[in-house]
Amino acid sequence: MVLTNSLISSSISEPMWEILFDIHKLAVSQGGLVFVDVMPVMYSYLSVDTDGFLARPERLNAFVEISVSMFKEDVEEDDQMHAAKLLECLILECQV
């Protein structure tokens, strides 16, 4: 995850957007076990290229699904707080 985060720190190419969906699969299948590692990468996808993030609805759906899954599973309270913070960032970053 650290490598991915460093690769998207200044811009996100189309092939790097595809990694978002791999992260989505991992996060949904592993739940709270990987959320703390996934969260910084998800934030980078959101903040580095917000227009690109919003350009494809499936990117937004993957982001929301990862965050919401933390409230459906029996995970640590810290993971739920991080998920809520990530959703807050989504709202603040994407407001018009």
N, C-alpha and C positions, 0 to 999 in steps of 0.2 A: 504494500500500500504506500509505503514511503517513496518508492521509485515512481509509482504512478502520480503521486502528489507532486513530486518534483518535476515530472515531465509536463504537467499541465499548469504549472505555477504562473506562467506568463501568457500562454495562449493554448488553445485546444484545437488540434487538427481533427479532421473527420475520423481517421482511424482511432484516435484517442476517445472520441465519443462512443465508439463501439465497446470500449472497455467498461464504460458505465453500465452496460447491460450485463456484462460478466460479473461486475461487482454486485449488481442487483440480484442476480441468481445466487451468489454466495451469501449475501446478507439475508435473503429470504430463507434460504435453507439452513443457515447456521444461527440465525437470530442474534440474541444477545451476546453470543460468544465472540462475534467479530465486529459488533456495532461500534465500539470505541475506536477500532482501527479504521473503520470505513467512514466514520463521521468527518474527519478532516478532508478526505478526498471528495466526499459529497459536497462539502462547503466550497471547495475549490471549483468544482464543476459549476456550481451556482454563481459564485462571485467573479470568477475570471472571465467568463463569457456568458453573461446573463441573456443576451439576445439569442445566441446560439442555443442556449439551454431551453429557452421558450419557443424556439423555432420548430421544434418537433414535440408534439404532445406526449409521445411515449417516454421522452426523457423526464418530463415533469411527473408522469404517472409512476415511473420507476422510483424517483426520488420520494414521492409521497408514500408509496407502498412500503418502502424500506422504513421510513419514519413511523408510519402508523402500525407496522407489524410489532414494534416495540411495546405498544399498548395492548396488544392481543395475546402476548406470550407472558409466561411467568419469568420475567427478567428482573434484574436488579433495578432498584429505584433510580440509581444514578443513570442507567441506560435510558430510562423513561424521561428523565430530566434533560438529557442530551438530545433525545429525539424531539422533545418539545422545543428546545432551543433551536434545533435545525429547522423545524417548521416555522418558528418565529423569524429566522433569517430568510426563509423563503418568502414570507409575507413582506418583510421590510425591503428585501432586495428587488422584488418584482412589482412594487406599487408604482402606479403611474403618476 
